[in-house]
Structures are given as C-alpha cells and as structure tokens.
Amino acid sequence: METKNYHEDLSHIRSMMERSSRFISLSGLSGVVAGVVALLGAGYAYYAMEREKVNYTHGGRLFYDKSLVQELVLTGLIVLVIAVLSGYIFTANKSKKKGLKIWDATTRRLIVTFAIPLAAGGIFCSALIFHHLFVWIAPVTLIFYGLALVSAERYTLPDIKYLGYCEIVLGLLASFVLGWGLVFWSVGFGVLHIVYGLIMHKKYK
C-alpha cells in the first residue's frame, strides 16, 4: 500500500514539474486548421500566378510584377494571421478545460524561443524578395520554420520536434528542386500540419 502511494506521489510530482517547465496545452486541432488554411493559401497563390501567366516552375531568377509580389506576400500574411489566431483560440479553450494558465513564464520562453529563428527567416526572405530570388522563398521558409519548431521543443510537447525535422528535410529537398516551391510549401505547411494535428489531437485530447 505504501509502495503504491509512493509511486502515485512520484507521478504527481513529475506531472507538476512538467506543467511548470513545459507548455502542454497546444491543441492538435489548431494544427489541422493551420494546414487547411495553408492549402487554401497555396491554391490562391497558384491561381494568382496562373492568372498572370507566370511559369512558377521556372527555376531561375524571375522578375514578377510588383502588384503580384504584393498580392502573394499579402496572401502569406493572411494565412499566417489566421493560423496564429486559430491556434490561440483552440489552445486557450484547451487550457481553460484543463484549468491551466495560457500566459505564464513558460509561455513567454516558448514564444521567444520560437520567434527568434522565425524572425531571422522572415528577414532573410525579405532580402530574397528584394533581390528577386523568389524560387528560394519556399525552401527558406520551410527550413527556418522547422528550426523554430525544433528550438521551441524545450518548452512544449516534445513531439513538435518531429514536425520540425520534417519541415527542415522538406526545405532542404526543395532547395535542390527550385521552381517547385509551391508544391513543397503545400506539403510542408498544409499536409504535414494536418497529419501532425490529427496525431496530436488523438494522443493528447
């Protein structure tokens, strides 16, 4: 009887330590929504380039019309905002159900750790756009996003690093097949998020 209580106490202490050091309320459903939104955004980007008769499979340097570049950047930003908002809403609901705080020191460390590689990637992508090296946008966004996920793993669910590894590998592959970035982007930000979200929802619901 005493041995059983001893193990229960250890399990309780381990759970409390994990809650205090890791943000464990990430919602799998938010990943599914982010993936669906990314696929819709990729579909619109394909439509916009077809409308302007742009051969997006061209692997060299292209000079897109300024309005098309602005439209594609705006599409990417809208996808990002919707994904972040849906992630916040689903995660906040999950935290509320578990009786956990969504905003504490661990959350702040998670955001900072995640944001540093992501911000570096965003600035690098701005330089690529400035030099009209559009074919490198998809590989770079995938690689830096993957690095951000792997970096953030210290403060949230450890499974997130596997999504990060997949994004990095996909980005590296895309860098050898320039011109097919929209396809790799759709798989990385769309399909992988949906698959990861469904797995996480089933595992941690």
N, C-alpha and C positions, 0 to 999 in steps of 0.2 A: 504494500500500500504506500509506504514511504517512498519506495523507488519510483512508483507511478507519479506521485506528486512532484518528486524531484525533476522528472523528465518534463512534466507539464510546466513547471516553473521555468525551466531552461528554454522551452519552446516559446513561452510568453515573453521572456526577456529578449530572446533572439528576434521575435516579431517586433517588439518595441524598438530595438536598436535599428532594425531595417527601416521602420517607418520614420525614424528620426534622421536617418542618413540618406534615404532614397525617396524620390517622389514616385509613389507606386499607384497613382490614380489615373495614369494615362489610359485613355479609352481606345479600344480597338476599333470601335465604330467610327471614331474621328479619322482613323487611317483609311477606312473604306470610303468615307465621304471625300477625303482629300484625293484619293485615287480616281474616283468618278469625275470630280471637278477637273483634275489634271487631264483626263482623257477628253473631256469636253473642250478644254482649252486647246489641246493639241489638234483636235478636229477643226476648231475655228481657225487656228494658225494655218493649217493645211488649206482650208477654204480660201483664206485671205491671199496666200501665195499663188494658188491656182488662179484666182480672180485677176491677179496682177501678172499672170503668165510667167511666174518665176520658177525656174528649174531648181527646186530645192535640193536635188540630188547632186548638183554640181559641187565638186569637192574643192574648188579653188576660191580665190578671192572674188566676191561679188559686190557690186555697188547697188544696193536696194534703194528704191525711192524713199525719201525721208519720212513721208507720211506712212509708208508700210512699216518701216522700222518702229515708228512711234506706236502704231497700232499693235504690232507684235509685243513690244515691251509692255504696253498697257494691258494686253491680254494676260501676259505673265504675272503682272502685279495683281490683277483682279483674281486670278487663280490662287495666288499666294494669300491674299486677304481673306478670301472665302475659306481656304483650307485652315488658316490660323483661327478664324472666328469659330468655325465648326469644331475645331479641336478644343478650343476653350470651353464652348458650351457643353460638349459631351463630357469633357474631363471634369468640369465644375459639377455637373449633375452626378457623376460617379463619386466624386469626393464628398458631396453632400450626403449621398446614400450611405457612404462608409463612415460618416461623421468625422472626416479629416479636413484639415485646413488646406486650401488650394494655394495660399500665398504665405510662405514662410521662408526661413533662411535656405532650406534645401531647394525650394523652387527658384530662388534668386540665383543660387550657384548653378542650377541646371540651365537656366536661361543664358547666363553669362558664358558658360562653357560651350553651349550650343551656338550662341550668336557669334562668337569670335571667328571660327572658321567660315561661317556663313557670310559674315560681313566682308571678310577678306575675299571670298569667292565673288561676291556681288561687285566689289570694286574692280577686281580683275576682269570680270565680264564687261564692265563699263569701258575698260581700256580696249577690250577686243572689239566692242561695237564702234568705238572711236576710230579704230584702225580698219574697220570694215572686214574683220576676220570673223564673220558670222558663223562659219561652219564649226568654230571651236566653242561656241556658246553651250551647246548641249553636253559635250564631254566635260567641260569645266564645271558646269552647274551640278552634274551628277557626282563628280569626284569630290568637290568641296562639300556638297550636302552629305555625302557618305562620311566624310571626315568629321563633320559636325555631329552626326549620329553616334559614331564610334567614341568621340570625345565626351558626349553627354551621357554615355552609358554608366559612368561612375556615379551619377546622381539619380538614375531612374531604373526602369526594368532592364535587366541585363540582356534580354532578348533583342533589344533595339540595335545592338551592335551588329547582329547578323544582317539586318536590313541595311545597315551602313556598309558592311563588307560587300554586299550585292551591288549597291549603288556605285561603290568605288570600282569594282571589277567591270561593271557595265560602262562606266565613264571611260575607263582605260581602253576597253574594246572599241568604243565609239571613236576614240582618238585615232584609231587605225582605219576606220571606215568613214572618213569625212564625207559629209553630204547626206548621210542617213541619220543625222542627229534627231530629227523629229520622231523617227521610229524608236530610237534608243530612249529618247526623252519620255515617250508614251509608255514604254515598258517600265522604265525606272520610276517615274513619278506616278504613273497610273496603275499598271498591272501589279507591280511589286507592293504598292501601298494597299491595294485591295486584298491581296493574298495575305500580307502581314497583318492587316487589320482584322481579317476574319479569324486568323490563327490566334491572335492576342485576345480577341473577344471571347473565343471559346475557352482559352486557357485561364483567363483572369476574370471572367464575368462573375 
